[in-house]
Amino acid sequence: MNFVKTLVAAGLVAASAMPARALDISGAGSTFVYPILAKWADSYKKETGTGVNYQSIAPAAVSSRFRTGP
């Protein structure tokens, strides 16, 4: 039983010593908001380390995706 406790404690210590890794956020939508969103995304990445991947797509493509799915 002590061996198991020691093993669990060692695993917790090892896991807490590893730096957390932020995931990037992805999305797609309006071409109208893209310029300001790109500025915000750059500022957000500098502050948090998390990137924002935004793809601007035309309104016709949005309605097409909405009807047919991804």
TIROTOR-306907 format. One record per residue (C-alpha): residue in one letter; z, x, y. Coordinates in steps of 0.25 Angstrom, whole numbers, padded with zeros to 4 digits, always signed. Layout:
BEGIN
DOGU  res     zz     xx     yy
DOGU    a      Z      X      Y
...
END
This chain:
BEGIN
DOGU  res     zz     xx     yy
DOGU    m  +0000  +0000  +0000
DOGU    n  +0003  +0011  +0010
DOGU    f  -0011  +0017  +0007
DOGU    v  -0017  +0004  +0011
DOGU    k  -0009  +0004  +0024
DOGU    t  -0013  +0018  +0027
DOGU    l  -0027  +0015  +0024
DOGU    v  -0028  +0003  +0033
DOGU    a  -0020  +0010  +0044
DOGU    a  -0030  +0022  +0043
DOGU    g  -0042  +0012  +0044
DOGU    l  -0036  +0005  +0056
DOGU    v  -0034  +0019  +0063
DOGU    a  -0048  +0023  +0060
DOGU    a  -0054  +0010  +0065
DOGU    s  -0046  +0010  +0078
DOGU    a  -0051  +0024  +0081
DOGU    m  -0065  +0021  +0081
DOGU    p  -0071  +0016  +0094
DOGU    a  -0075  +0002  +0095
DOGU    r  -0090  +0000  +0096
DOGU    a  -0096  -0011  +0105
DOGU    l  -0108  -0019  +0101
DOGU    d  -0119  -0022  +0110
DOGU    i  -0122  -0037  +0115
DOGU    s  -0136  -0042  +0113
DOGU    g  -0143  -0054  +0119
DOGU    a  -0156  -0060  +0124
DOGU    g  -0159  -0070  +0135
DOGU    s  -0164  -0072  +0149
DOGU    t  -0173  -0062  +0156
DOGU    f  -0168  -0067  +0169
DOGU    v  -0153  -0062  +0167
DOGU    y  -0158  -0049  +0160
DOGU    p  -0157  -0040  +0173
DOGU    i  -0143  -0043  +0176
DOGU    l  -0139  -0044  +0162
DOGU    a  -0144  -0029  +0160
DOGU    k  -0136  -0025  +0171
DOGU    w  -0123  -0032  +0166
DOGU    a  -0126  -0026  +0152
DOGU    d  -0127  -0012  +0157
DOGU    s  -0113  -0014  +0165
DOGU    y  -0107  -0020  +0153
DOGU    k  -0111  -0009  +0143
DOGU    k  -0106  +0002  +0153
DOGU    e  -0092  -0006  +0154
DOGU    t  -0091  -0009  +0139
DOGU    g  -0100  -0001  +0131
DOGU    t  -0106  -0014  +0125
DOGU    g  -0121  -0015  +0127
DOGU    v  -0128  -0028  +0130
DOGU    n  -0142  -0030  +0125
DOGU    y  -0149  -0041  +0132
DOGU    q  -0164  -0045  +0129
DOGU    s  -0171  -0053  +0140
DOGU    i  -0181  -0063  +0134
DOGU    a  -0190  -0073  +0140
DOGU    p  -0186  -0088  +0140
DOGU    a  -0197  -0092  +0131
DOGU    a  -0192  -0082  +0120
DOGU    v  -0178  -0087  +0122
DOGU    s  -0182  -0102  +0119
DOGU    s  -0191  -0097  +0107
DOGU    r  -0179  -0089  +0101
DOGU    f  -0170  -0102  +0104
DOGU    r  -0179  -0111  +0096
DOGU    t  -0182  -0101  +0084
DOGU    g  -0170  -0093  +0084
DOGU    p  -0168  -0078  +0084
END
